[in-house]
């Protein structure tokens, strides 16, 4: 992902559920997932490079490293200090930092185990990739506070053209999960036509073909797509700024 990507938003905004989120860049997610699938049925592991932006975590790179626990690689992982220091140095040279680690759970849901808690670093991001039959994956992110793990929502930003932190106006939410095309596109256009110019609409849907048909439908309108993201719960979200109304609409 090139260029600047701003992904923070106000604490009371629907853009930031639970107030803190993990923004996982697409390339970082792909590298992490493919590594964990490649070493299946053993546990894969690696180091997460990124930045803190406000309260949010930006994961810009995932760096796979060898699992040094060869005796119990099926259900344990170990990262060598040498690998960690190497990646830490690379991150500093890039103007970033190590923000956490990732590892996989082969055929086990991606929730922290008692063993994970024993070796977790307080205040460090932990991403677990559940790999099932070597193919299907599920990702979860947690922060260890010294006593327990706290789960954070994970988002994959596909497009971001502005600073969400600059949003002051109210955001209208249109939840279309479970709906299909052409209803998704029709419902979005109708809702946008009822909004004032520059008002923001957050659209939620889980019908994947709408990821392509909806932007195409809006391309011929004055409305602007500001953000496209996907979360690990399987929901796509589009943030759209309403454009100027047509002359016949404003005069009626």
KATANOR-V908582 format. One record per run of one state. SS is the DSSP state (H for helix, E for strand, L for the rest). FROM is the first residue (numbers start at 0). LEN is the number of residues. If there is no record, write none. Layout:
<<SS,FROM,LEN> <SS,FROM,LEN>>
This chain:
<<L,0,20> <E,20,4> <L,24,1> <H,25,14> <L,39,5> <E,44,9> <L,53,2> <E,55,10> <L,65,15> <H,80,13> <L,93,3> <E,96,10> <L,106,7> <H,113,6> <L,119,5> <E,124,8> <L,132,3> <E,135,9> <L,144,4> <E,148,12> <L,160,3> <H,163,3> <L,166,4> <E,170,5> <L,175,7> <H,182,11> <L,193,6> <E,199,6> <L,205,4> <H,209,9> <L,218,5> <E,223,8> <L,231,4> <E,235,6> <L,241,5> <H,246,5> <L,251,1>>
